């Protein structure tokens, strides 16, 4: 692999191949449904019509909030409280005592919090909007309990299902195949996660565990789905939750003229690309109103985020799916108020000239208070739970199809015929250097130990090894999953900022400890939030949605408790899941700052949001309880009473 290896990886890269599918010229389809220019025109007309005829933006309100705990996060101080806050014209105009606020603003409407807690708006600093909206239309095979992403109020939100195995997934596929209309040729499914298939079968009396073998789907397995569903004509395409692997049946291989001699397990773009291209062409031809589905699913995502207190979502791979069309769609939805919250993010780069017309300073409509492109994004490796994070040591699944090809995981910038090394002129170094020289703040995806080492070395080069020099641009390492002590020290010296996919601890912690990295000390380095604080690193917590569910409160809980929710019940102690590396538990104060003040800083939006001080935007979250005065466990279930954006009530419970 002499240059960036495009793949469908870990949410960050996956939609690049989807983009290839929809970017074909009109000759590939009589209706030309994959022409991006036509898609953009249709999208703009549709959104304009929706805004004109169906959308009523909530009005800005003039309010005095009082009667509860108001944490301003001023200068990042989570202990700073005031008695009252006044908002007007979308901004915070005063904080202080209730009497003073009422005296200065007698016309403001009173809003008694009745003991609730008022905070700055919560922030999701790393998500994937368009891919999530699209995959939500597919058959869902993720291990999370049903209804999690529908915004339901059940107590099962954000939790791992207990009966998740290969057989349960097959049952879902059979039911979906039977329900599929007869004129449908393709069954598309997303989110299957073999790492969660009965991760531990037994826990013996002496405390040792026995992980199950790694299970994938072969074409023979999926051909049986056809037989059991009575749909022998059906082509089946399943995307692994990690995004680096896909599973197809014999019909899908035949329809795409791929070799039928393999086992139906496709790895990376060379194998996945030709199949998904045909599959998506068929899918969209069967669904001529596919954009309206995409638009509706985006609205559902924004509504769900607002219901969980989120006022800013930061997309970590803008343009990887629909290129400029994606930017225009999201920009219009945010600026018009249709999204209800603020959007922004990073342009996805595989080569330096990919976005020659967009720089950190222009065009202006991509750098506003409502839609702000502030970063360039590079994906260096894959996903640890998908066995494709790039490691210094080999994974311990020598018989798996994945590890047979990539025993150390996937590095997307391998020089020809060799392992990734530290050569200055490596494709990875060249891309990092050129983007940095153009002034971009960088977000570099790095999960595995080797990938993190290479990423820090690349940053060291572009920063000329100058102490704290990374702080000026707020350079980030995304996921930063397995940080060694040396990594942390290097990041502190250079001024690099990590963003942790903290769901790795909660949703995959036990799987990592006993299955993916059995008896390896590296698992103790997973998402080291406490150590990051000790090294004065300004870190954030993210969902990488669709990889894990939306929800800053859930992420705060997982950072503070570090309970391994995927553990079997026999591993519980006093009714609680075991804890992964307790010394890395964050304090609630640190977690709250990560979800607000530091997230605003990391996303280059701190001039507008992140703290409740005069002059900042009135982006507010009101919770029924104060996170700092209640137990961390169960924080995810604390009701969000209201969410305000720009002084507008965008979510009332």
N, C-alpha and C positions, 0 to 999 in steps of 0.2 A: 504494500500500500504506500505509494510514493506521495500521496497527497491526502487531504482530508477524505475520510471514508464515510460517505453519507449513509446514515442508518436511521432506524426508527427508534431511537434510544431514549429510554428513561424520561419520556415526556419532552425532553429538551430538543431532540433532533427528529423525533418520529415523524413529524408532519412534513418534513422535507420531501419525502417520497410521495406523500399525498399531493403535494404541490406539483410534482412531476406529472401525476395523473391528471390533474385538472388544467394543466397548462398546455396540453396538446392542441394543435391547430384544429380548425373546424372540420378539416377533411377526415378527422378520426371519427366524426359523428355527423350524421346528416343534420342534426339539430344544432350542432356547434355548442353543446352545453358546457364544454370545457374551455371555452375562450375566456380568458381573464378580463379582457376589456368589456366583453358583454356582461360578465358577471358583475363587474364593478358598476356599470351603468344600471343594470337591473337592481342591484343592491341599493344604490343611491335613490332611485325612484321609489323603491319599496319603502325605504326608511323615511324619505320625505313625505310620502303619502301617509304613513303610519303616524308620524309626528303631527301632520296637519289634521288628520281626521279622527285619530284614536287616542292621542296622548295628551294628558294634562299634567304639566309639571307642577309639583307642589310649590306653593308660594314661600318666599322668604318670610320669616317671622321675627318679631321683636319681642324677646323673652328675657325674664329674669329667672334663673334656676336657683333654687335654694331648698333647704329642708332635707338634705342628705349629705353623704360624703362626696366632696368634689376634689378629686386629685388632679392637679394641673399638669404634672410632669414638667414643670418649669425648669429649664436647664437640665432636664433628665432626673430631677429629684422626685422620686416616687412618694416621698413623705410629705411633700408640699401640698397643703390643702387650703382652701378658701371657703368662706361661708356662702358666697353667691357669685354667679357669673351672668353677665348681660351680653346678649347677642343682638346685632342689628345689621341689616344690609349684608348678611352673610358672613359677618366677622364678629370676633369677640371684641367688645368695646370697653368692657370694664370687669374687673374681678375685685372682690373684697368682702366687706360686711354686707349683710342684707339691707340694713338701714341706709348705708351709703349708696348702694346700687339703686334702691328705690327713690332716694332723694335726687340722684343725678338723672335717673331715667323714669320719671313718674308715669310715662305713657306705655312702658313695657308691660306685657302681659305676664302675670305671675305664673310660675310653673313649680309647684311643690313636688319635690322628688319623693316625699313620703318615705324617707329612709333609704332610698336607692342610692346607687353609686354612679357618679358622673365622671367619665374619663375622656381623654382624647380618642378620636376614632381609631379603631384597631386596623392593622395593616397586614395584608397578605403580600410579602415581598418577592414571591417566586411562584407563579402559576402559569398555566397554559390554556388560554381561553378558547380559541377557535378549535384546537384539537379536541378539547373536552366537550365542547358543544356538538361536534360531529360524532365522536365516539358514543355520546349519550343516546344516539339514535340506533346504535347497534345492540345486539343481545349482550347483556351484562353478565360477566362471569367472575367478577372480583370477589374476594373473600369477605367483604364487608356485608353486614346483614342487610336484607332487603329493606328498601325505603330510606336508607341513610341519606341519599342525595336528593330525595324528593322534598326535603324540608319538613318532614313529619315531626311531630312533637313526642314521639315515643321515647322510652328510656333506653332504647337500643342504639341510639345515634352514635356513629363513629366506632362501633365495636366490631371485633372480628367474629365471624360466625363460627360456631363450634362444630358443625358437621360439614366441613369443607374438605372435599377430597375429589379424586378423579371421577369417582362414580357419581357424586352429586353434580359435578359439572356436566357429565354425560347426560344425566337426567334432564338438566336444564336445556341442553342442546336438542335432545329428542323432542321435548315439548315445543321448543321454538320452531323446529323443522316441521312438525305437524301443523302448527298454526300459520306457517308461512303461506301466503296466497299461491295458488298453482302456477300463476304466471311469473313468479319470482324464481330466478335461476340461482341466485347467490344468497347464502346465509353468512352474514358477517357478524363476528362476535369479538368482544374486547374484554381484557382484564384478567384472563386466566393467570394464576400465580402458582406454579408448581412448588415454589419454596414453602407454601403454606399447606400443601397436601399432607395432612396428618404428620406435622413436622417431627413429633416425638411419639413413638408408639408405647414405650414403657418407661417407667421410672422405678428402678429397683430399690430395694431396701437400703442399700449402701449409698444411694444418691446418684449413681451413674444412670445415664440415659442412653437410649438406643434409637437413633434417628432412622426413619424409613429411607429406602433407596430413592434416588431422584427419579421422578416420573414425568415424562412428556407425553404428547399425543403423536402417534404415528398415523400415516395415511390409512393403515388397516383399522386402527381404532375409530377413525372418523368415517370410514366406509361402513362400519357397523351402525353408526348413527343413521346413515341413509337407510339401511335395511330395517332398523327398528322403527323408524319414522314413516316408512313406506314412501320415501322420496328418493328413489334411485337416481333421479336426474339432477339432484341438488349438488352444487359446488359449495364446499365449506371452507371458510377462511377464518382462522382464529388468531388474534394478535395477543401475544403474551403481555402481561402487565408491565414488564420491563421495557418492552418495545423493541428489543433486539432479536426476538425470535418469533416466528409465526408457524402455524400448523395448518396443513391443508390435506384434503382428501384426494383420491385419484381423479375424480371429475375435475377438480380445480387444476391439477397438474395438466390434464389433457386439454382443458379449455384454454390454457395459457401456453400450450406447446412446450411445457417443461418436461424434463426427464422423469419418467415414472419408475426408474430403477432405484431411486432414493427412498427414504422412509417418510417423506412428507414433512420433515422438520426443516424449516428454512432459516438460514442465518444471514443477517445483515443485508445490505441493499442489493448486492449482486443476485441473491436468490429471492429475496422478498419483493424487490421492485417490479419485475415483470408480472408477477402474479397479482399484486395489489393494484397495479395499473388497470388490468383488465377487469378485476373485480369491481373497482370503483366506477369504471365506465359503465358497466352493467347496472350497478346500483343506482347511479344518477339518471340513467336512461329510464329506469323503472320508476324513478321519483323526480319528475320534471319540476316539482316545486321544492327541490332540495334546499334552496336558499332560505325559503320561509321556515323550514325546519331548523336550519342553522340559526337563523335570527331568533326564533322562538326559544331555542335551547340556550342561546346567549342570555336572553332575558331571564330565563330560569336560574342561570348561574348567578347573575347579578342580584336577583331577588333573594336567593339563598344566602349569598354573602352578606347582604344588608341585614337579614334576619339574624346573623351571627355577629353583628356589630362591626362589620368591615366597611371602611369608607374609602380605601384605596386598594386596587389590585394591580400588581406589577407583573406583566407578562415577560417571561424569561426567554422567549424565542419569537419575537414579532417578525412577521413576514416569512416565516419558514413554511407556512402552509399556502396562503394565497397571495403572497408578495404584497405589492402596493394595494391590491384590493382589500386585503386584511387590514392594513393600516387605515385606509379610508373608512371602512365599515366601523372599526372600533373608535376612531376619532369622532365620527359623526354621532355615534351612540353616546359617547361620553360628553361631548360638547353641548349637545342638545338637551342633556339631562335625561335622556331615555334610559341610559344605564343606571342612573340614580346615584352612582358613585364615581370616583375619579379612577382613571386608567393610565397606565404608562408601561414602560418596560425597556427591553433591549432588542436591538436588531440582531437577527441571527446571521452569523458570518461563517462561511467555509473558505472564502478567499477574500483578499483585501479589497477587490473592486466590486464586490457584490452589491453594494449600495452607494455607488459613486455620487448619486444626486442627493443623498441625505447625510449631513454632517451633524455634529452636536449642536450647531446653531441655526440650521435651516433645513427644510422649509419651516416657516414660522408656525404653521398650523399643526405641526407635530411636536411643538414645544410650548404648550399652554398650561394653564392651571388645571385643566380637565383631562388633557391627554399629552403626556410628556415622554418622548423618547430620549433617554439620557445615557444609555449604555450600549456597548457592543458585546455580543455573546459568542463564546466559543465553547464547544463540547469536546473535551479531550478523551474521555473514556466512556464506559457503559455503566451498568447497574450492578451493585454487589449482590442483591437478592436474585438478580437474573444471571449470576455467575459471569458477568461481563465487565464488572469494574476491574480496572487494570492494576494487578497486584504484584508485589515484589516476589511473592511465593505462589506456587501453583494451587489452584483449587483442588479439593480432595474428592473429585468425582471423575476419575479417569475414564469411566465407561459411558459418560454422558456425551451426547452429540456435540454439545457446546464446548466442553473442555477438551474433547478430542481435537477440535479445530483451534481453540484459543485456550490453552491450559492456564495462562495467566490473566485471562480476560481480554478485553478489546482496547487497544490504543489506536485512536483514529488517525494518527499521523506517523505510522511506522515507515521508516525508510525501506527501500526495496530489499526484501530478503533478510531482514534482521529485526532485532528487538529495538524498541525506542531507546535512544541514547541521549547524551547531553551535547550533541554537536550544535554549535551556534547556528549553523545554516539548515537545521532541520525544518521541515515544513511548519511544524508547530511554532517554533521560535520565530520564523519569518512572519507568520500571521500575527502573532502577539505583538511583535515589534512594530509592524507597519500600522496596525490599528492604534497602538499607543502613541506612535509618532503623529498620527492624525488627530490626536487629542481626545480619543474616546476613553471614558472610564470603562473598565473591562469587568465582565462577569464570566469567569471560566469554570465550567463544570468539571469537577474532579472528585471521584468517589473512592477509587482504589489507592493503595499506599504508593504505588509507583507513579500513578497519575498525579497525585498530590505533590510528590517530590519534583516531578518534571515541571509542574505548574509554578511552584515556588521558585525554581531555578530560572524559569522564563521571566517571571516578575523581577527577580534580582537583576537580570540583564537589562531590562528596559528601564529600571529605576536606578541603574548605575550603582547598585548596592548602597544607596544613600539611606540613612536612618530616617524612618517615619515618612519617607517620600511617597508611599502609596496612599497616604491620607488625603492628599490634595485632590486626587481624582476619585477617591473612595473605591479603589480597586477591590473586587470581591472574589472569593472562591466559593462556588456554589456546591452545596452539600458538604464538602470538606469532611467526609464521613469518618475517616480513620486517621486522625491526627496524632503523630508521635510527639514526644516532648520536644524534639528538635524542630519539627514543623511549627509548633506553637511559638517557640523562641524566635524562629526565623520570621514568622508572620508578625510578631510583636516588633521586631527590629525594623522590618520593611513598612509597617503600617498597613497590613492587609486585613480585610474584614471578611469573616466567614458568615455564611447563611446556612443553618443546619436544617436538614429534612428530619425534624425531630421524631416523626412517625417511624423512622427506622428503629428507634428504641422501643416504642410502644407496640407497634404492629409486627415488627420483625426481630425484636431483640432476642427472644428465646430461640428463634430459628437461626439467627446469626451465631449465637453462642454454642448451640448444640448440633447444628446441621451444616451451615455454610462454612463456619470457621471453628470446627470442633477442636477443643483442647489447644486453641491458639490464643496467645495473650493479646493479639491484635484487636479482638472484639472488645476488650476493655478500653480501647481508644475510640469507641463509637460515640459521636456527637458529644464532644467534651465541653459542655457549656460552662461548668465551674472552672475548668482550667483556662478556658478562653477569657473569663472574667479576671482570673488571677494574672493573666498576661495583658490585661487592659485592652483586649480586643473588643471592638464594638460589633457584636454579633446580632443576628436576627434568627427567627424561627419561621420556617415556611412549610407549606403542604405539598408543593410541587404538583398541585391539583392538575391532573386527575390521579396522580400516583397515590395520594392519600386525601381524605375528605377536607373540604374547606372548614376552617374553624380555629381562630387564634386562641380561644379559651381552651380548647382541647390541646393545642400545642403547648400552651403554658403549663397545663396540668402534666403533660408527658415530660416536659423539661424538669419540672420540680420533683415529681414522684419517681420517674424513670422505671415505672412498673412495666414488666414485660407481659402485655395483655394477650399475647399469642401463646402463653405458656399453658400446658394442659392442667386440668384442675388438680391433679395429684401433686403438682409442684407448688400449689398455693400454700401459704402459711397464714393461719388465722383468718382465712377468707380473702386474703389479698395476694395478687400475683407477685412473684419474686421480683427483686429489683436488680437492674443491671448497673454495676459499678456505682455504688451509692455515693462515693466521694465526688462524682460528677453531677450530682443533683444541683440544679440552679436554685437560688432563692426565688420566692414569688416576686420580690421587688425586681430582681434581674430579669425575670421572664416578662413582667409587665413592661419594663423599659424596652426590652427587645421587640415587643409587639406594637410599640407606639413611637416613642422618641427616637430610638436608634433605627427603627425601620424607616421612619421619615427621612432621617439623615442618609441612610444607606441608599435610599431610592431618590436622592436629590430633590426631595420635596419638603425639606425642613424649613424652607422659607415661608411655607404656607401652613403646614400641619405638624402634628406630633406633640404639641403642648397647648394648653389652654392659657394663652397669654394675649394681652391686648395687641391687636393688629393681625393675629393669625386667623385663619378661616374657621368658621363655626362648624367643624366636623367633630361630632360628639357621639359617644356611646353611653347609654344608660343601662346599667345592670341592676338586677334585683338585689345583688349582694356585692360587697366590697371584696375583691380577690385577696387583699392583704389581711383581712380579718376573719377569713374562713379557711377550713381545711383545703388543701390543694386537690385532694382526691374528690372527684365529682364536679370540679370547676366547669367542665364542659357542659354540664347540665344546668348551670345557672342561667335563668331566662334573660334574654336581651329585651329590655322594656321598650327602648326606642333607639333608633339610629338617625342622626342628623348629618346632612352634608350641605355645606355652604348655607347654613341657617335654614335649611328645608327639612321638614320631617319626612324622611324617605322610607322609614320602617316604623310603624306603630304596631306593637304586639296586639 
